[in-house]
Amino acid sequence: MNSLWLKRIATMAVAAFIFIFVGYQIYHANFAHEKTEIALYKTVNQTITVSGYAVRKETQLTSNSGGVLQYDIPDGGRVDKDGVVAHAYKSVADAGILQKKKELTEELKSLQELANEGSSADASAENLDFMLSDQLLNVISDFKDGNVDVSDSRQKLLYLMNKKQLADGKIKNFSARISTLQKQLSALSSTRNGEELGKVVAGNSGYFSSKTDGYESAFNYDEVRELSPEKLKSVKPAAVAKNVVGKICSQFNWYFVCPVSAATAAKLKPDTSVKINFPFVSSKSINATVVQINQKTKNSDAAAIFECNAMDSALINIRHETAKVTVNTYKGIQISQQSVHFEKVR
């Protein structure tokens, strides 16, 4: 009898021990004493804020034609030497009429060429899809780069689209549209012919801007790397003549120059790559290179010279701007300072 009770007590003791052991393991696994948290992979930029000037190799454009000026090229668009930048018209109405005539004439000429091709339009039908895709990419590229020939690219795309409709049999001919265009041109000519007073021609190739500010001659582009902080703090714009109607930036590379303190200059190293953002102009950052830090002593103010090679309609018109320069980028795991523990190593 006693042995039976002893066996039962022993069995219950072993079962209790196993239960307690398993329970402890479960508790230890789910309720650890060490506090944990999620670590994030993060990128942190070291930036400095400066105020400086954009320096480009610029030539002012002039026009003595008077009247109303209509630009053919957008700001930041490329233009060849002797290329037409703008037309001068006697009035706004004349400008509108002549521009409308030009557009209608180009479309009419395109449709008449298709009509004259006749059955030959079907001969290259198998290649039209490829040609359309290729031309569409050309239009997008020209528009993005501010290319002077963007209107020509769009006209070529329209021509191919019309040719595709003929090849697919979606339309038999463009007789109705041709007739409409001829009537519109006739109506414009009978109403008013419009009068062109002159043209504005680029003296050299480069990037066009319709805006001038007097700083075009304030800096010598060829000597920009020698600028001192004293020069930057005293620079002033010249008066802009009344007949100035724009400018040509003949070099793709340009500079952003700014006076900086000794502490800021210490963070910049020549021949290193940085990123520059002009927050009041664009949300995009551009690549640049620190080409020169002009400083008399390590404790004196300096002139920081950055070389840039990006150009668009916004960048070509910046002059005296605030910029954020990213000098270093750090990537790693971010954790709370409270989670960092140090142990002495014996």
C-alpha positions as CSV (number, residue, x, y, z in Angstrom):
1,M,0.0,0.0,0.0
2,N,2.8,2.4,1.0
3,S,4.7,1.5,-2.2
4,L,1.7,2.4,-4.3
5,W,1.4,5.8,-2.7
6,L,5.1,6.4,-3.1
7,K,4.8,5.6,-6.8
8,R,1.9,8.0,-7.2
9,I,3.7,10.8,-5.4
10,A,6.9,10.2,-7.4
11,T,4.9,10.3,-10.7
12,M,3.1,13.5,-9.7
13,A,6.5,15.1,-8.7
14,V,8.0,14.2,-12.0
15,A,5.0,15.5,-13.9
16,A,5.0,18.7,-11.9
17,F,8.7,19.2,-12.6
18,I,8.2,18.6,-16.4
19,F,5.3,21.1,-16.4
20,I,7.3,23.7,-14.5
21,F,10.3,23.2,-16.8
22,V,8.2,23.5,-20.0
23,G,6.3,26.5,-18.7
24,Y,9.6,28.3,-17.8
25,Q,11.0,27.7,-21.3
26,I,7.8,29.1,-22.9
27,Y,7.9,32.1,-20.6
28,H,11.6,32.7,-21.3
29,A,11.1,32.5,-25.0
30,N,8.2,34.9,-25.2
31,F,8.9,37.3,-22.3
32,A,12.7,37.9,-22.5
33,H,14.1,40.4,-20.0
34,E,16.1,42.1,-22.8
35,K,14.3,45.0,-24.5
36,T,14.4,44.8,-28.3
37,E,13.3,47.2,-31.1
38,I,13.1,47.3,-34.8
39,A,16.3,48.6,-36.6
40,L,15.9,50.6,-39.8
41,Y,18.2,50.9,-42.8
42,K,18.5,54.6,-43.4
43,T,20.4,57.1,-45.5
44,V,21.5,60.4,-43.9
45,N,23.0,63.3,-45.9
46,Q,25.5,65.8,-44.6
47,T,24.5,69.1,-46.2
48,I,25.6,72.7,-46.0
49,T,23.5,75.7,-47.0
50,V,25.2,78.5,-49.1
51,S,24.2,81.5,-51.2
52,G,26.0,82.2,-54.4
53,Y,26.0,83.0,-58.1
54,A,25.6,80.9,-61.3
55,V,28.4,81.8,-63.8
56,R,28.0,80.9,-67.4
57,K,29.7,81.9,-70.7
58,E,26.9,84.1,-71.9
59,T,26.3,86.5,-74.9
60,Q,23.4,88.9,-74.9
61,L,21.1,89.0,-77.9
62,T,19.7,92.3,-79.2
63,S,16.9,93.4,-81.5
64,N,16.1,96.8,-83.0
65,S,13.1,95.7,-84.9
66,G,10.6,96.9,-82.4
67,G,7.0,95.6,-82.4
68,V,6.0,92.4,-80.6
69,L,8.6,89.7,-80.1
70,Q,7.6,86.0,-80.3
71,Y,10.2,83.5,-79.3
72,D,10.6,80.3,-81.3
73,I,12.8,78.6,-78.7
74,P,11.9,77.9,-75.0
75,D,14.3,78.8,-72.2
76,G,16.9,76.1,-72.0
77,G,16.5,75.0,-75.6
78,R,19.4,74.4,-77.9
79,V,20.1,76.6,-80.9
80,D,22.7,76.4,-83.7
81,K,24.8,79.3,-84.8
82,D,22.8,81.7,-87.0
83,G,19.6,79.9,-85.9
84,V,16.4,82.0,-85.6
85,V,15.6,82.6,-81.9
86,A,12.6,84.9,-82.3
87,H,10.5,86.9,-84.8
88,A,9.4,90.5,-84.4
89,Y,5.8,91.3,-85.6
90,K,4.0,94.6,-86.0
91,S,1.3,93.6,-83.5
92,V,0.1,90.7,-81.4
93,A,-2.6,90.1,-84.0
94,D,0.0,89.8,-86.7
95,A,2.0,87.4,-84.6
96,G,-1.0,85.2,-84.1
97,I,-2.0,85.2,-87.7
98,L,1.4,84.4,-89.1
99,Q,2.0,81.6,-86.5
100,K,-1.4,80.1,-87.4
101,K,-0.6,80.3,-91.1
102,K,2.7,78.5,-90.5
103,E,1.0,75.7,-88.6
104,L,-1.8,75.2,-91.2
105,T,0.6,75.4,-94.1
106,E,2.9,72.7,-92.5
107,E,-0.1,70.4,-91.9
108,L,-1.5,71.0,-95.5
109,K,1.9,70.2,-97.0
110,S,2.2,67.0,-95.0
111,L,-1.3,65.7,-96.1
112,Q,-0.7,66.7,-99.7
113,E,2.5,64.6,-99.8
114,L,0.6,61.6,-98.5
115,A,-2.0,62.1,-101.1
116,N,0.6,62.2,-103.9
117,E,2.3,59.0,-102.6
118,G,-0.9,57.0,-103.4
119,S,-0.4,53.3,-103.2
120,S,3.2,53.6,-102.3
121,A,2.1,54.5,-98.8
122,D,1.3,50.8,-98.3
123,A,4.7,49.6,-99.4
124,S,6.4,50.3,-96.1
125,A,3.4,49.5,-93.9
126,E,5.3,46.7,-92.1
127,N,7.9,49.2,-91.0
128,L,5.5,51.9,-89.8
129,D,5.1,50.5,-86.3
130,F,8.8,50.7,-85.7
131,M,9.1,54.1,-87.3
132,L,6.3,55.4,-85.1
133,S,7.8,54.1,-81.9
134,D,11.2,55.5,-82.9
135,Q,9.8,59.0,-83.7
136,L,7.8,59.1,-80.5
137,L,11.0,58.5,-78.5
138,N,12.6,61.4,-80.6
139,V,9.7,63.7,-79.6
140,I,10.0,62.8,-75.9
141,S,13.8,63.2,-76.0
142,D,13.6,66.6,-77.8
143,F,11.0,67.9,-75.4
144,K,13.0,66.8,-72.4
145,D,16.2,68.4,-73.7
146,G,14.5,71.6,-74.9
147,N,15.6,70.9,-78.4
148,V,14.9,73.7,-81.0
149,D,13.5,71.1,-83.4
150,V,10.8,69.7,-81.2
151,S,8.1,71.2,-83.4
152,D,9.7,69.4,-86.4
153,S,9.7,66.1,-84.5
154,R,6.1,66.4,-83.7
155,Q,5.2,67.2,-87.3
156,K,7.1,64.1,-88.4
157,L,5.2,62.0,-85.8
158,L,1.9,63.4,-87.1
159,Y,2.9,62.5,-90.7
160,L,3.7,58.9,-89.7
161,M,0.4,58.6,-87.7
162,N,-1.6,59.7,-90.8
163,K,0.4,57.3,-93.0
164,K,-0.4,54.5,-90.6
165,Q,-4.1,55.2,-90.8
166,L,-3.9,55.0,-94.6
167,A,-1.9,51.8,-94.5
168,D,-4.4,50.1,-92.1
169,G,-7.3,51.2,-94.2
170,K,-8.9,53.2,-91.3
171,I,-9.2,56.1,-93.7
172,K,-9.2,56.3,-97.5
173,N,-7.9,59.8,-98.0
174,F,-7.5,63.2,-96.4
175,S,-9.4,65.2,-99.0
176,A,-11.9,66.6,-96.5
177,R,-9.1,67.8,-94.2
178,I,-7.1,69.2,-97.0
179,S,-10.1,71.2,-98.2
180,T,-10.7,72.5,-94.7
181,L,-7.1,73.6,-94.3
182,Q,-7.2,75.4,-97.7
183,K,-10.4,77.3,-96.7
184,Q,-8.8,78.3,-93.3
185,L,-5.7,79.6,-95.0
186,S,-7.8,81.5,-97.5
187,A,-9.9,83.1,-94.8
188,L,-6.8,84.2,-92.8
189,S,-5.2,85.7,-95.9
190,S,-8.3,87.7,-96.8
191,T,-8.7,89.0,-93.2
192,R,-5.2,90.1,-92.6
193,N,-1.8,89.1,-94.0
194,G,0.2,90.0,-90.9
195,E,3.5,91.8,-91.0
196,E,6.9,90.5,-89.8
197,L,9.4,93.2,-88.9
198,G,12.5,91.1,-88.4
199,K,14.2,88.1,-86.8
200,V,16.6,87.6,-83.9
201,V,19.5,85.3,-84.9
202,A,21.9,83.6,-82.5
203,G,25.5,84.6,-83.1
204,N,26.8,81.3,-81.8
205,S,25.4,77.9,-80.8
206,G,24.4,77.1,-77.3
207,Y,21.4,77.3,-74.9
208,F,18.9,80.1,-75.1
209,S,17.3,82.1,-72.4
210,S,14.8,85.0,-72.8
211,K,15.9,86.5,-69.5
212,T,18.8,88.8,-68.7
213,D,19.9,90.4,-65.4
214,G,23.1,92.3,-66.0
215,Y,25.3,89.7,-64.4
216,E,26.3,88.3,-67.9
217,S,29.4,90.5,-67.9
218,A,29.9,90.6,-64.1
219,F,32.1,87.5,-64.1
220,N,34.8,86.3,-66.4
221,Y,33.9,82.7,-67.3
222,D,37.5,81.9,-68.2
223,E,38.8,83.1,-64.9
224,V,36.0,81.9,-62.6
225,R,38.3,79.5,-60.7
226,E,40.4,82.4,-59.5
227,L,37.4,84.2,-57.8
228,S,38.0,85.4,-54.2
229,P,35.4,85.8,-51.4
230,E,36.0,89.6,-51.5
231,K,35.0,89.7,-55.2
232,L,31.9,87.6,-54.6
233,K,30.7,89.9,-51.8
234,S,31.1,93.0,-53.9
235,V,29.9,91.9,-57.3
236,K,27.1,94.0,-58.8
237,P,25.0,93.7,-62.0
238,A,25.4,96.1,-65.0
239,A,22.5,98.0,-66.5
240,V,20.7,96.0,-69.2
241,A,20.2,97.9,-72.5
242,K,16.6,98.3,-73.8
243,N,17.3,96.4,-77.0
244,V,18.5,93.2,-75.2
245,V,16.0,90.4,-75.8
246,G,17.8,87.4,-74.4
247,K,21.1,85.6,-74.2
248,I,23.0,82.5,-75.4
249,C,24.9,80.3,-73.0
250,S,27.6,78.8,-75.3
251,Q,29.1,76.3,-72.9
252,F,27.3,73.4,-71.4
253,N,29.4,73.4,-68.3
254,W,28.8,76.2,-65.8
255,Y,29.8,77.2,-62.3
256,F,28.1,77.9,-59.0
257,V,30.3,80.1,-56.9
258,C,29.7,81.2,-53.3
259,P,31.5,82.8,-50.3
260,V,31.8,80.4,-47.3
261,S,33.1,80.5,-43.8
262,A,36.3,78.8,-42.8
263,A,34.3,76.1,-41.0
264,T,32.3,75.4,-44.1
265,A,35.4,75.4,-46.4
266,A,36.9,72.7,-44.2
267,K,34.1,70.4,-45.2
268,L,34.8,70.8,-48.9
269,K,37.6,69.1,-50.7
270,P,38.7,69.9,-54.3
271,D,38.1,67.2,-56.9
272,T,35.3,65.6,-54.9
273,S,31.7,65.0,-56.2
274,V,28.7,66.6,-54.5
275,K,25.1,67.1,-55.2
276,I,23.5,70.6,-55.3
277,N,19.8,71.4,-54.9
278,F,18.3,74.8,-55.4
279,P,15.2,74.6,-53.2
280,F,13.5,77.8,-54.5
281,V,14.0,76.7,-58.1
282,S,13.5,72.9,-58.4
283,S,13.1,69.8,-56.2
284,K,15.7,68.0,-58.2
285,S,19.4,67.8,-57.2
286,I,22.2,68.0,-59.8
287,N,25.7,66.5,-59.8
288,A,28.6,68.9,-59.3
289,T,32.3,68.8,-58.6
290,V,34.3,70.9,-56.2
291,V,36.9,72.4,-58.4
292,Q,38.5,75.1,-56.3
293,I,38.5,76.4,-52.7
294,N,40.2,79.9,-52.7
295,Q,41.2,80.8,-49.2
296,K,44.1,83.0,-47.9
297,T,44.5,81.1,-44.6
298,K,42.7,78.1,-43.0
299,N,40.9,80.5,-40.6
300,S,39.7,83.0,-43.2
301,D,36.6,83.1,-45.4
302,A,36.8,81.3,-48.8
303,A,35.3,81.2,-52.2
304,A,33.9,77.7,-53.1
305,I,33.8,77.0,-56.9
306,F,31.5,74.2,-58.1
307,E,31.3,73.0,-61.7
308,C,28.0,71.7,-63.0
309,N,27.0,70.0,-66.2
310,A,23.2,70.0,-66.2
311,M,20.9,72.4,-68.1
312,D,17.2,72.9,-68.4
313,S,14.6,75.7,-68.5
314,A,14.9,76.3,-64.7
315,L,18.7,76.1,-64.3
316,I,19.5,78.4,-67.2
317,N,17.7,81.3,-65.5
318,I,19.1,81.0,-62.0
319,R,21.6,83.6,-60.9
320,H,21.8,84.6,-57.2
321,E,20.4,81.6,-55.4
322,T,20.4,79.7,-52.1
323,A,21.7,76.2,-52.5
324,K,21.9,73.0,-50.4
325,V,25.1,71.1,-51.0
326,T,25.3,67.5,-50.0
327,V,28.9,66.8,-49.2
328,N,28.6,63.3,-47.7
329,T,26.0,60.5,-47.7
330,Y,25.9,57.9,-44.9
331,K,24.0,54.6,-45.1
332,G,23.5,52.1,-42.3
333,I,21.3,50.7,-39.6
334,Q,19.5,53.3,-37.4
335,I,18.9,52.3,-33.8
336,S,17.9,54.3,-30.7
337,Q,20.8,55.7,-28.6
338,Q,19.3,54.1,-25.5
339,S,19.8,50.7,-27.2
340,V,23.5,51.1,-27.6
341,H,25.5,49.5,-24.7
342,F,29.2,49.5,-24.2
343,E,31.1,46.9,-22.3
344,K,34.7,47.1,-21.1
345,V,37.0,44.6,-22.7
346,R,39.6,43.3,-20.3
